[in-house]
Amino acid sequence: MSNSNPNDAELEQQRAESATAALKSQTENNHTEESEAAADRIADNLEDAKKDK
């Protein structure tokens, strides 16, 4: 089944690129949130360690 309308192929390419960009953005946001949460836990652990001394 060939695609007779080149505009359809172009539209599909744009959709694929848009979906890829959205997933990349979502992944980067998740990574940032996880990194910030890890930094918060490290800071809490450091404070706890100082209190124990």
C-alpha positions as CSV (number, residue, x, y, z in Angstrom):
1,M,0.0,0.0,0.0
2,S,1.8,3.1,-1.2
3,N,1.2,6.6,0.0
4,S,-0.1,8.6,-3.0
5,N,-0.3,11.9,-1.1
6,P,3.1,13.3,-0.1
7,N,1.4,15.7,2.3
8,D,0.2,12.7,4.4
9,A,3.8,11.5,4.7
10,E,5.0,14.9,5.7
11,L,2.2,15.2,8.3
12,E,3.1,11.8,9.7
13,Q,6.8,12.9,9.9
14,Q,5.8,16.0,11.8
15,R,3.7,14.0,14.2
16,A,6.5,11.6,14.8
17,E,8.9,14.4,15.5
18,S,6.5,16.1,17.8
19,A,5.9,12.9,19.7
20,T,9.6,12.3,20.0
21,A,10.2,15.9,21.3
22,A,7.4,15.5,23.9
23,L,8.8,12.2,25.2
24,K,12.3,13.7,25.4
25,S,10.9,16.7,27.3
26,Q,9.0,14.4,29.7
27,T,12.1,12.3,30.3
28,E,14.2,15.3,31.0
29,N,11.7,16.7,33.4
30,N,11.5,13.3,35.2
31,H,15.2,13.2,35.5
32,T,15.4,16.7,36.9
33,E,12.7,15.9,39.5
34,E,14.5,12.7,40.5
35,S,17.8,14.5,40.8
36,E,16.3,17.2,43.0
37,A,14.7,14.6,45.2
38,A,18.0,12.8,45.6
39,A,19.7,16.1,46.4
40,D,17.1,16.8,49.1
41,R,17.6,13.3,50.6
42,I,21.4,13.8,50.7
43,A,21.0,17.2,52.4
44,D,18.6,15.6,54.9
45,N,21.0,12.8,55.6
46,L,23.9,15.3,56.1
47,E,21.8,17.3,58.6
48,D,20.9,14.1,60.5
49,A,24.6,13.1,60.6
50,K,25.5,16.5,62.0
51,K,22.9,16.2,64.7
52,D,24.1,12.7,65.7
53,K,27.7,14.0,66.4
